[in-house]
Amino acid sequence: MNGASEGVIQASSRTRVKLPGRQRRTAMYRILGVVVAAIAMLIGAAVPASAAESMRVTFVRHGESEGNASGLIDTSTPGPVLTPLGQQQAEDVVDLLGDNNYDAIYASTMVRTQLTAAPMSEYLGLPVQVLPGLQEIEAGVFEGTPEANASRGYGLYPIGWALPGVIPQIPVDRFNKGTVMPGTDGLNGYVFDARVDGALQTMYDNGDRNVIVYSHGGAIMFWTMMNVENLTPIQKLQLLQTAALGNTDYVVIEGNNEDGWTLVDWNGQRFSPEPTLEAEIALQQRTLTRQLDATFNDVADAFATGDVRTILTAVKGGAADTQFSFAKFRRAVTAKITNEIGKLTSQPAESVDTGNTPAVHSQVASVPATTGNSQTAESTDIAARVSAATSSFGAKPRSSTKKSEAVDADEASDGAKSVPGTLGTRPARNGNRGQLSGIKDAITSIVRKPGKTGESTSSGTSGTGTAGDAGADSGSSGSGDGDGGGSQSNAA
């Protein structure tokens, strides 16, 4: 009896040892599922349904390009590359915005935005996804002309699209949302608005709710003016006149295409209440959960192959990615807590008036807000009255002054960025964002000089795992970046 029982036990033991491969994989899946579920429970993965309805978008204008430095309007695709100053500005964006832990990184089909996005891609370990619709407003007949003259030509059209009738010297019957930019294939305010909307909808449909988008001065400023609902026309004009976006300046909006958009932050000027600590943690929890889900799926796919080497590589990479995801989550939450403590221990910042007193920028309070009929004004007078509103086209490139010693010290001690091993072609996270020569060379090799008007490109990746084809947007002659005009106008 005892001998029989012993034989049964031995046979049972042998059966357990020789489980078929499919059953072994199923068991592994169950173990992985328990681990991921436990992690999700620990971080409170459930996010209120309302959080999924709104998207936060941080637009960043590209760094100084060779086109900017030339002083000529260049809205061609793929367009010119960055200058050394522009490359440094791209690095500085990481110090300023990197700890926001974005869901995704997007860039236009123009090389200068992809190069500007590369350091952020390295820092966050995310690919740069290239989307049509984010490129600069095509200049048409104004392509190649001095940016300094934009206020008398190129700049009049987007101002008419965004603020029809607000400046009397720009008659609404000549400059409105339906007015076509001369020399383009039907590009007017409706077409421009729709193509940016389409790019944002793609991000939304991808499930992203906290994205950073590298685009162009004119595209960012005028789309924002055409769509945000919490500013008066005068406030919008004042921003264009006194706070035109320089290279690597940023704009934050929240909302969606269906319910509308709210301006939150215009390069440091707040126009909407800052998110609460609870809201920020909920958003970061959502981001962390998505990252962990992606890691789990990668490991599960590896197990499905049945190849031991593939499985081991995926498990090692998954462990590194999980550690890095938690590190980014910690950095983002810590930054928010530090900011909240700072507000409690310092004088409250001067608030921005978003009500009926549009005196946010008092130096331009004299600009009329009527729709008067001054169509007989001299063209030189029009240029003078509008030059401030189109100053974005001619703003001087900013010097690189954003680097923070505190951030640098934190980076030096942050072990998360020395996590070994990543999956696929994701960027190495070794903490040295300066080692981007391979990325930059790969993109720079696409085009060394500004492309010809109307030229299209397939911009592939940014060297950091860029996703998506960078086919030129169906625009008109040259779909590049006039950046709104002037020396900062993205003639670049």
LOMARMAR-769762 format. One line per 2 residues: their letters; for each residue x, z, y of C-alpha. Coordinates in steps of 0.001 Angstrom, whole numbers, plus 500000, padded with zeros to 6 digits. Layout:
A> X Z Y | ...
% end
This chain:
MN> 500000 500000 500000 | 502754 500970 502356
GA> 504750 497932 501283 | 501782 495664 501928
SE> 501229 497182 505324 | 504880 496724 506153
GV> 504673 493073 505160 | 501655 492549 507408
IQ> 503450 494165 510295 | 506511 492001 509757
AS> 504414 488861 509559 | 502571 489829 512730
SR> 505866 490422 514474 | 507151 487031 513428
TR> 503961 485416 514704 | 504422 486979 518123
VK> 507988 485760 518330 | 507047 482191 517453
LP> 504216 481627 519935 | 503778 477917 520724
GR> 505273 476720 524024 | 501854 476305 525626
QR> 500911 479904 524852 | 504228 481158 526223
RT> 503642 479272 529461 | 500103 480641 529674
AM> 501446 484162 529316 | 504014 483513 532043
YR> 501302 482124 534325 | 499275 485274 533835
IL> 502274 487446 534698 | 502990 485396 537823
GV> 499329 485526 538778 | 499315 489317 538548
VV> 502449 489515 540709 | 501051 487224 543403
AA> 497693 489016 543366 | 499459 492349 543779
IA> 501427 491027 546740 | 498261 489674 548334
ML> 496567 493035 547969 | 499539 494843 549480
IG> 499525 492748 552642 | 495748 492716 553052
AA> 495508 489002 552516 | 491839 488738 553399
VP> 491432 487328 556928 | 488124 487392 558842
AS> 486250 484104 558582 | 486343 483692 562369
AA> 490161 483452 562305 | 489947 480197 560383
ES> 487772 478593 563054 | 490334 478738 565840
MR> 493785 477177 565946 | 496704 478211 568140
VT> 498846 475296 569285 | 502172 475747 571047
FV> 503206 472481 572694 | 506893 472136 573557
RH> 508333 469345 575629 | 511493 467826 574174
GE> 514980 468569 575466 | 516748 466395 578019
SE> 517103 462871 576652 | 519421 460065 577612
GN> 516388 458467 579231 | 515855 461520 581426
AS> 519492 461438 582424 | 519262 457749 583331
GL> 516471 458342 585840 | 514441 455442 584441
ID> 511044 455602 582778 | 511403 455021 579024
TS> 508293 455291 576890 | 509546 453131 574017
TP> 509448 454172 570372 | 511650 455503 568825
GP> 513356 455841 572194 | 516601 457526 573270
VL> 518277 460565 571728 | 519096 463922 573311
TP> 521983 464599 575654 | 524337 467527 574904
LG> 522272 469595 577346 | 519116 468592 575498
QQ> 520642 469707 572206 | 521433 473117 573678
QA> 517929 473379 575101 | 516549 472705 571613
ED> 518595 475627 570286 | 517316 477859 573074
VV> 513692 477190 572115 | 514355 479023 568847
DL> 515476 482131 570704 | 512387 482002 572883
LG> 509683 481102 570361 | 511149 481292 566864
DN> 509758 484687 565932 | 506175 483463 566277
NY> 506442 482399 562612 | 504474 479153 562846
DA> 502492 477664 559981 | 503976 474234 560565
IY> 506212 472175 562842 | 505039 468803 564161
AS> 506743 466175 566307 | 505873 462824 567828
TM> 507117 459485 566542 | 509886 459572 569147
VR> 513376 460600 568130 | 513908 463030 571000
TQ> 511084 465306 569862 | 512276 465313 566264
LT> 515793 466236 567352 | 514403 469013 569542
AA> 512385 470340 566603 | 515366 470375 564218
PM> 516745 473835 565162 | 513295 475399 564760
SE> 512976 473704 561383 | 516288 475225 560335
YL> 515311 478675 561580 | 511883 478800 559920
GL> 512719 476789 556819 | 509859 474379 557508
PV> 509880 470554 557511 | 509280 468607 560714
QV> 506099 466631 560173 | 505913 463453 562272
LP> 502456 462534 563560 | 501290 459466 565477
GL> 499223 460345 568533 | 501681 462849 570009
QE> 503890 460268 571755 | 504229 459913 575511
IE> 501774 457949 577651 | 502990 454356 577586
AG> 504209 453118 580959 | 503257 449455 580575
VF> 504394 447482 583619 | 506184 450578 584932
EG> 508544 450741 581956 | 512172 450833 583078
TP> 511347 451568 586714 | 512824 454583 588537
EA> 511101 457823 587665 | 511334 458777 591319
NA> 508719 456101 592049 | 506204 457382 589480
SR> 504033 459002 592141 | 503272 455537 593514
GY> 502526 453875 590183 | 502766 455241 586677
GL> 501680 458756 587630 | 498478 457707 589376
YP> 496775 456669 586139 | 496965 459906 584102
IG> 496023 461884 587217 | 492950 459688 587517
WA> 492165 460261 583833 | 492488 464035 584029
LP> 491284 464804 587564 | 489104 461916 588756
GV> 488117 462293 592382 | 489962 465576 592953
IP> 492516 463956 595273 | 490683 461865 597874
QI> 493645 459551 598342 | 493324 458502 594699
PV> 489900 456830 594763 | 487819 457552 591714
DR> 486495 453995 591539 | 490046 452777 590916
FN> 491501 455674 588936 | 489263 457315 586350
KG> 489230 457980 582632 | 488300 454403 581870
TV> 491123 452868 583938 | 493638 451010 581768
MP> 497356 451500 582305 | 498571 448052 583469
GT> 500635 446214 580897 | 499350 448164 577900
DG> 497008 447129 575122 | 493945 448879 576523
LN> 495422 452362 576932 | 493074 454398 579109
GY> 492100 458051 579305 | 489624 457802 576456
VF> 492153 456222 574096 | 494868 458700 575055
DA> 492538 461686 574649 | 491280 460484 571270
RV> 494709 459925 569771 | 495914 463435 570647
DG> 492610 464833 569336 | 493246 462955 566094
AL> 496691 464482 565674 | 495315 467983 566281
QT> 492513 467376 563787 | 495068 466393 561156
MY> 496857 469709 561685 | 493563 471579 561469
DN> 492541 469752 558295 | 495929 470637 556789
GD> 494884 474273 557078 | 497341 475116 559845
RN> 496183 477657 562417 | 499422 478499 564231
VI> 501511 475395 564871 | 504348 474365 567140
VY> 504126 470781 568359 | 507048 468961 569963
SH> 505733 466318 572327 | 506270 464962 575850
GG> 505720 466120 579417 | 503005 463702 580442
AI> 501201 463847 577096 | 501135 467654 577051
MF> 500192 468193 580688 | 497477 465586 581044
WT> 495841 466141 577654 | 495716 469852 578496
MM> 494167 469126 581891 | 491591 466875 580264
NV> 490538 469434 577642 | 490953 473107 578566
EN> 487742 474728 579728 | 488933 477908 581456
LT> 490503 476324 584558 | 488904 474796 587630
PI> 490031 471345 588819 | 491948 472965 591669
QK> 493775 475303 589313 | 494736 472338 587170
LQ> 496012 470444 590202 | 497979 473481 591318
LL> 499717 473692 587965 | 500656 470023 588132
QT> 501998 470487 591645 | 503975 473684 591217
AA> 504590 474182 587504 | 505172 470728 586037
LG> 506794 471020 582625 | 510564 470747 582490
NT> 512526 469956 579354 | 511589 472408 576555
DY> 508915 474135 578640 | 505843 475073 576599
VV> 502043 475334 576752 | 499874 477419 574414
IE> 496218 476600 573787 | 493628 477972 571370
GN> 490426 476530 569968 | 489478 473417 568042
NE> 488165 469932 568673 | 484561 470904 567983
DG> 484227 474057 570109 | 486743 473183 572821
WT> 490092 474509 573977 | 491299 477383 576128
LV> 494597 477507 577995 | 496416 480683 576965
DW> 499915 480320 578395 | 501509 477734 580673
NG> 505237 478284 580293 | 504990 482042 580855
QR> 501900 482119 583100 | 499030 483627 581149
FS> 495489 482346 581625 | 493809 484141 578743
PE> 494069 487676 577342 | 497042 488207 575073
PT> 496105 488524 571375 | 495684 492096 570211
LE> 498066 493605 567682 | 495323 493491 565050
AE> 494617 489812 565712 | 498297 488917 565586
IA> 498834 490766 562316 | 495767 489047 560818
LQ> 497169 485645 561836 | 500575 486465 560393
QR> 498969 487729 557170 | 497240 484394 556832
TL> 500522 482561 557331 | 502299 484781 554799
TR> 499547 484275 552231 | 499784 480495 552565
QL> 503555 480628 552167 | 503292 482774 549044
DA> 500634 480462 547599 | 502916 477475 548158
TF> 505790 479270 546443 | 503612 480213 543483
ND> 502411 476634 543107 | 505986 475350 543100
VA> 506950 477802 540352 | 503808 477010 538361
DA> 504576 473282 538553 | 508057 473983 537246
FA> 506656 475929 534266 | 504354 473022 533521
TG> 507378 470786 532912 | 508558 473001 530020
DV> 512157 472378 531081 | 514160 475610 531079
RT> 516611 474500 533784 | 513795 473389 536068
IL> 511968 476671 535512 | 515026 478802 536223
TA> 515792 476850 539392 | 512194 477211 540580
VK> 512098 480939 539853 | 515361 481504 541729
GG> 514198 479416 544670 | 510783 481057 544616
AA> 512328 484505 544821 | 514429 483439 547802
DT> 511444 481814 549518 | 509285 484890 548949
QF> 511941 487145 550436 | 512338 484823 553413
SF> 508559 484638 553970 | 508341 488415 554131
AK> 511317 488490 556498 | 509576 486060 558881
FR> 506392 488085 558667 | 508312 491251 559499
RA> 510070 489612 562450 | 506801 488336 563920
VT> 504997 491661 563595 | 507992 493587 564914
AK> 508186 491298 567939 | 504494 491884 568667
IT> 504817 495666 568293 | 507891 495678 570535
NE> 505957 493707 573139 | 503043 496151 572989
IG> 505383 499120 573408 | 507061 497375 576314
KL> 503718 496964 578076 | 503011 500676 577689
TS> 506382 501740 579080 | 506683 499326 581977
QP> 504700 498304 585042 | 501786 495979 584216
AE> 502583 492331 584870 | 500818 490584 587723
SV> 497637 489075 586373 | 496667 485472 586835
DT> 493359 484852 588528 | 491261 482517 586409
GN> 488027 483145 588255 | 486669 481459 591316
TP> 489746 482136 593437 | 492148 479404 592449
AV> 495044 480965 594342 | 497321 481128 591352
HS> 499791 478987 593252 | 499185 479784 596902
QV> 501713 477318 598193 | 499383 474430 597343
AS> 496142 475992 598525 | 495927 473348 601233
VP> 495288 470532 598757 | 491685 469372 599245
AT> 489251 469797 596377 | 486688 467338 597656
TG> 485883 463883 596453 | 485962 462458 599937
NS> 486171 458758 600612 | 489647 458008 602014
QT> 490244 454644 600433 | 491776 453241 603618
AE> 494739 455652 603587 | 498185 454098 603689
ST> 499943 453777 600333 | 502836 455808 601704
DI> 500400 458596 602552 | 498999 458446 599016
AA> 502487 458791 597634 | 503171 461789 599836
RV> 499928 463549 598897 | 500405 462887 595190
SA> 504137 463416 594882 | 503682 467112 594127
AT> 501115 466404 591447 | 503509 464001 589755
SS> 506545 466201 590190 | 506706 466483 586421
FG> 508058 462994 586401 | 510947 463848 588643
AK> 511732 467468 587923 | 515382 468188 587424
PR> 516452 469114 583884 | 516778 472860 583545
SS> 520060 474481 582705 | 520349 476331 579434
TK> 519730 479981 580327 | 517299 481257 577731
KS> 519774 482604 575189 | 519160 486301 574617
EA> 521960 488618 573578 | 519403 490861 571929
VD> 518106 487991 569828 | 521617 486913 568905
AD> 522453 490445 567798 | 519307 490550 565711
EA> 520173 487225 564121 | 523619 488470 563215
SD> 522119 491405 561338 | 519123 489653 559825
GA> 519834 489332 556144 | 516731 487245 555625
KS> 518493 484166 556898 | 521249 484502 554342
VP> 518816 484204 551466 | 520431 481978 548830
GT> 518726 478966 547360 | 515648 477057 548434
LG> 513249 474745 546700 | 513446 470997 547010
TR> 514988 469724 550220 | 514025 472617 552443
PA> 516678 473524 555018 | 519261 476138 554157
RN> 518604 479373 556003 | 522090 480685 556577
GN> 521540 481923 560109 | 523816 479298 561675
RG> 521489 477054 563596 | 524441 475275 565177
QL> 525247 473478 561933 | 522740 470689 562454
SG> 525156 467790 562745 | 523850 466202 559566
IK> 520262 466387 560781 | 521117 465070 564220
DA> 523334 462290 562884 | 520613 461149 560503
IT> 518065 460839 563282 | 520496 459579 565900
SI> 521538 456780 563562 | 518002 455411 563734
VR> 518446 454405 567341 | 521495 454844 569546
KP> 519904 453239 572566 | 516358 453253 573957
GK> 514120 450946 571959 | 512565 447867 573467
TG> 509099 447929 574859 | 506543 447880 572104
ES> 509113 448622 569407 | 507859 450616 566476
TS> 509685 452744 563973 | 509236 454551 560740
SG> 510863 457829 561556 | 510853 459371 558130
TS> 512311 462836 558171 | 514122 464762 560791
GT> 516803 465632 558359 | 515111 468912 557670
GT> 512519 467778 555240 | 510441 465887 557781
AG> 507169 464948 556254 | 505122 461970 557107
DA> 505849 458475 558174 | 506709 458075 561771
GA> 505126 454755 562245 | 504701 453887 565877
DS> 501330 454654 567268 | 499155 451701 567968
GS> 499822 451668 571634 | 500811 449104 574058
SG> 504105 447995 575311 | 506352 450813 574287
SG> 504803 453994 573049 | 507377 456362 574273
DG> 507709 459122 576671 | 507457 458686 580323
DG> 507090 462351 580434 | 504843 462151 583171
GG> 507298 460376 585297 | 510320 461374 587374
SQ> 513739 462367 586267 | 512151 464747 583938
SN> 509566 462289 583201 | 510545 461335 579927
AA> 512106 458340 580844 | 512997 459797 577781
% end
